[in-house]
Amino acid sequence: MQIQPEFIINVDETPLFYEYLPKRTVEKKDTRDVKTWKTGRDKKLRTLILAITKTGLVLKPSLILPRKTRYELELRNRLGMKVYRTTSANVWMNSPTMILWLQEVLKLYVGDNQILLLLGNFSPHYSKDVRDVIKDTNINLV
């Protein structure tokens, strides 16, 4: 059975910082003091999960926040993102979050169709719990 292009899906996570600080400033030559300001959020980040099909369709974006309880931001969010919480301070993808994403975003899109899922070499993508969930679906990992 050949997998249709709309079911060949590439998934990746990227950090999303609250504040991006420039690496350079512009000021007149020989100025003694260069005034800058920041909000203190330059180190705080979230993780954005993006998935795109071979045909160019972008699946519903997802956001990982550092929260102890899970909640939805559907009303405040025009993109309709799925929002997940993680108890890890670094807000990276972990196995429970990966499982939620597989069930709530990917499975809703693919239904019962066989798919090819392209993932990076990141340990939560291939944990035993994640592999067990994938085994129950028609997902082939690459």
Contacts in CASP RR format, 6 or more apart in sequence:
PFRMAT RR
TARGET T0000
AUTHOR 0000-0000-0000
METHOD contacts of the structure
MODEL  1
MQIQPEFIINVDETPLFYEYLPKRTVEKKDTRDVKTWKTGRDKKLRTLIL
AITKTGLVLKPSLILPRKTRYELELRNRLGMKVYRTTSANVWMNSPTMIL
WLQEVLKLYVGDNQILLLLGNFSPHYSKDVRDVIKDTNINLV
1 114 0 8 1.000
3 114 0 8 1.000
3 115 0 8 1.000
3 116 0 8 1.000
3 140 0 8 1.000
4 113 0 8 1.000
5 53 0 8 1.000
5 54 0 8 1.000
5 55 0 8 1.000
6 53 0 8 1.000
6 54 0 8 1.000
6 55 0 8 1.000
6 57 0 8 1.000
7 53 0 8 1.000
7 110 0 8 1.000
7 113 0 8 1.000
7 114 0 8 1.000
7 115 0 8 1.000
7 116 0 8 1.000
8 53 0 8 1.000
8 54 0 8 1.000
8 115 0 8 1.000
8 116 0 8 1.000
8 118 0 8 1.000
9 51 0 8 1.000
9 52 0 8 1.000
9 53 0 8 1.000
9 54 0 8 1.000
9 59 0 8 1.000
9 106 0 8 1.000
9 110 0 8 1.000
9 115 0 8 1.000
9 116 0 8 1.000
9 117 0 8 1.000
9 118 0 8 1.000
10 51 0 8 1.000
10 52 0 8 1.000
10 53 0 8 1.000
10 118 0 8 1.000
11 49 0 8 1.000
11 50 0 8 1.000
11 51 0 8 1.000
11 106 0 8 1.000
11 117 0 8 1.000
11 118 0 8 1.000
11 119 0 8 1.000
12 49 0 8 1.000
12 50 0 8 1.000
12 51 0 8 1.000
12 119 0 8 1.000
12 120 0 8 1.000
13 47 0 8 1.000
13 48 0 8 1.000
13 49 0 8 1.000
13 50 0 8 1.000
13 64 0 8 1.000
13 92 0 8 1.000
13 93 0 8 1.000
13 122 0 8 1.000
14 47 0 8 1.000
14 48 0 8 1.000
14 50 0 8 1.000
15 45 0 8 1.000
15 46 0 8 1.000
15 47 0 8 1.000
15 48 0 8 1.000
16 45 0 8 1.000
16 46 0 8 1.000
16 47 0 8 1.000
16 48 0 8 1.000
16 63 0 8 1.000
17 41 0 8 1.000
17 42 0 8 1.000
17 44 0 8 1.000
17 45 0 8 1.000
18 39 0 8 1.000
18 41 0 8 1.000
18 42 0 8 1.000
18 44 0 8 1.000
18 45 0 8 1.000
18 46 0 8 1.000
19 38 0 8 1.000
19 39 0 8 1.000
19 40 0 8 1.000
19 41 0 8 1.000
19 42 0 8 1.000
19 44 0 8 1.000
20 42 0 8 1.000
21 38 0 8 1.000
21 42 0 8 1.000
25 34 0 8 1.000
25 36 0 8 1.000
27 34 0 8 1.000
45 91 0 8 1.000
46 63 0 8 1.000
46 64 0 8 1.000
46 65 0 8 1.000
46 66 0 8 1.000
46 91 0 8 1.000
47 63 0 8 1.000
47 64 0 8 1.000
47 91 0 8 1.000
47 92 0 8 1.000
47 93 0 8 1.000
48 61 0 8 1.000
48 62 0 8 1.000
48 63 0 8 1.000
48 64 0 8 1.000
49 61 0 8 1.000
49 62 0 8 1.000
49 63 0 8 1.000
49 64 0 8 1.000
49 93 0 8 1.000
49 101 0 8 1.000
49 105 0 8 1.000
50 58 0 8 1.000
50 59 0 8 1.000
50 61 0 8 1.000
51 58 0 8 1.000
51 59 0 8 1.000
51 105 0 8 1.000
51 106 0 8 1.000
52 58 0 8 1.000
52 59 0 8 1.000
53 59 0 8 1.000
59 105 0 8 1.000
59 106 0 8 1.000
59 109 0 8 1.000
60 79 0 8 1.000
60 80 0 8 1.000
60 81 0 8 1.000
60 82 0 8 1.000
60 105 0 8 1.000
60 109 0 8 1.000
61 79 0 8 1.000
61 81 0 8 1.000
61 82 0 8 1.000
62 81 0 8 1.000
62 82 0 8 1.000
62 83 0 8 1.000
62 84 0 8 1.000
62 101 0 8 1.000
62 105 0 8 1.000
63 73 0 8 1.000
63 81 0 8 1.000
63 82 0 8 1.000
63 83 0 8 1.000
63 84 0 8 1.000
64 83 0 8 1.000
64 84 0 8 1.000
64 85 0 8 1.000
64 86 0 8 1.000
64 91 0 8 1.000
64 92 0 8 1.000
64 93 0 8 1.000
64 97 0 8 1.000
65 83 0 8 1.000
65 84 0 8 1.000
65 85 0 8 1.000
65 86 0 8 1.000
65 91 0 8 1.000
66 85 0 8 1.000
66 86 0 8 1.000
66 87 0 8 1.000
66 88 0 8 1.000
66 89 0 8 1.000
66 91 0 8 1.000
67 85 0 8 1.000
67 86 0 8 1.000
68 85 0 8 1.000
68 87 0 8 1.000
69 85 0 8 1.000
70 83 0 8 1.000
70 84 0 8 1.000
70 85 0 8 1.000
71 83 0 8 1.000
71 85 0 8 1.000
72 82 0 8 1.000
72 83 0 8 1.000
73 80 0 8 1.000
73 81 0 8 1.000
73 83 0 8 1.000
74 80 0 8 1.000
77 83 0 8 1.000
82 101 0 8 1.000
82 104 0 8 1.000
82 105 0 8 1.000
84 97 0 8 1.000
84 100 0 8 1.000
84 101 0 8 1.000
86 92 0 8 1.000
86 93 0 8 1.000
86 94 0 8 1.000
86 96 0 8 1.000
86 97 0 8 1.000
88 94 0 8 1.000
92 124 0 8 1.000
93 122 0 8 1.000
93 124 0 8 1.000
93 125 0 8 1.000
94 124 0 8 1.000
95 124 0 8 1.000
95 127 0 8 1.000
95 129 0 8 1.000
95 130 0 8 1.000
96 129 0 8 1.000
97 124 0 8 1.000
98 124 0 8 1.000
98 125 0 8 1.000
98 127 0 8 1.000
98 130 0 8 1.000
99 129 0 8 1.000
99 130 0 8 1.000
99 133 0 8 1.000
102 130 0 8 1.000
102 133 0 8 1.000
102 134 0 8 1.000
102 137 0 8 1.000
102 139 0 8 1.000
103 133 0 8 1.000
106 115 0 8 1.000
106 117 0 8 1.000
106 139 0 8 1.000
107 137 0 8 1.000
110 137 0 8 1.000
110 138 0 8 1.000
110 139 0 8 1.000
112 138 0 8 1.000
113 138 0 8 1.000
114 138 0 8 1.000
114 140 0 8 1.000
115 138 0 8 1.000
115 139 0 8 1.000
115 140 0 8 1.000
116 140 0 8 1.000
116 142 0 8 1.000
117 139 0 8 1.000
117 140 0 8 1.000
117 141 0 8 1.000
117 142 0 8 1.000
118 142 0 8 1.000
119 125 0 8 1.000
119 126 0 8 1.000
119 141 0 8 1.000
119 142 0 8 1.000
124 130 0 8 1.000
125 141 0 8 1.000
126 141 0 8 1.000
134 141 0 8 1.000
END
